[in-house]
Amino acid sequence: MADDQDPRLSYRSAGVDIEAGNEAVRRIKALVASTRRPEQVSDIGGFAGMMGLPAGMREPLLVSCADGVGTKLLVAIAMDRHDTVGIDLVAMNVNDLLVTGAEPLFLLDYIACASLQPDVVEALVRGIVDGCRQSGCALLGGETAELPGMYAPGHYDLAAFAVGVVERSAVLGPERVREGDAVLALPSSGLHSNGYSLARKALLSPAHGGLDLRDPLPGRPDTTVGEALLTPTRIYASAFGALRGLAGAPLHAAAHITGGGLVENPPRVLPPGLGMALDLGGVPRPPVLEAIAAQGVGEDELRLTFNCGVGMLLVVEADAIERVEQALAAIDEPSFHVGRVVSRGPEAPAVTFAS
């Protein structure tokens, strides 16, 4: 007799399908193996993952962070496309590690859902593996939790926890920043993974844009709204790798432009008494941002909520800016000289913008 006809209680009749979980694990094992690093000791399937430190480091510091993807997942669920948000999950964590100067070592993922669908889990992990390959980090393990009653049918949530390593002498941050340093912008691929509650309201709400996810994006007939919103977050591991070995360590600090946009993230890498004067006029804005702005979202709100085309800000020694730009150009990483570090008074804003 099938479980749904059997009067006896079982885990499956309560909404948890253990065999579906086992099938998902079988599907993803080969994918996960492709992210293995030389320092890795264990494979998935154990109770915990084990990773050694890279050889030759004198005073290694471990760096850790955790993040998710937010309401961008609602777009993925509505579009029934789940691989790109896996890349986002890695990017949101790895980019936070990179700005400390760390090299990403490994990532652990957590997928929670109402009922486990192996096809969806496989697509999510395929994206996570893609992100790990781009980052050079191992997918060391994770957890898939089936939580009936916690989530609406067909819905899920993602989180990840990442660890990197950096020499104590190579840590980036406010302690290195000096007045007169140059500021470079590395472009974003779109909205990345922040501001989606506002983006969805501006574009999809009947009271505002009134668009469907499968409608063409205004001004871009070759791209749908859903495709534009699901563009994966860029991972900047190759850019930081190109700069890590430059003589004189000209990269002083970096700001990942995530939640809080261009207003709240740059101050996180500034010491007291210093600010950033930015002119972003030369940085291309993603078409999806222009579509959001057209619904009446003001410039101040755009800068506070979105990256406005800037995925990462680099604070660089002014005399070395050409060397830094050349190193980035050598790996086809575009960059824009957008400002400098300036002195500021106690009441002055940490970030100022040219009109």
Secondary structure, DSSP 8 states (H G I E B T S, - for coil): --TTT-SS--TTTTT--HHHHHHHHHHHHHHHHTT--TTB---TTSSS--B---TT-SSEEEEEEEEE-TTHHHHHHHHT--SHHHHHHHHHHHHHHHTTT-EEEEEEEEEEESS--HHHHHHHHHHHHHHHHHHT-EEEEEEEEE-BTTB-TT-EEEEEEEEEEEEGGG--SGGG--TT-EEEEEE-SSSTTS-HHHHHHHHH-TTTT---TTSEETTEEEEEHHHHHT------HHHHHHHHT-TT--EEEEEE--TTHHHHSGGGG--TTEEEEE--TTS---HHHHHHHTTT--HHHHHHHS-TTEEEEEEE-GGGHHHHHHHHHHTT---EEEEEEEE--TTS-SEEE--
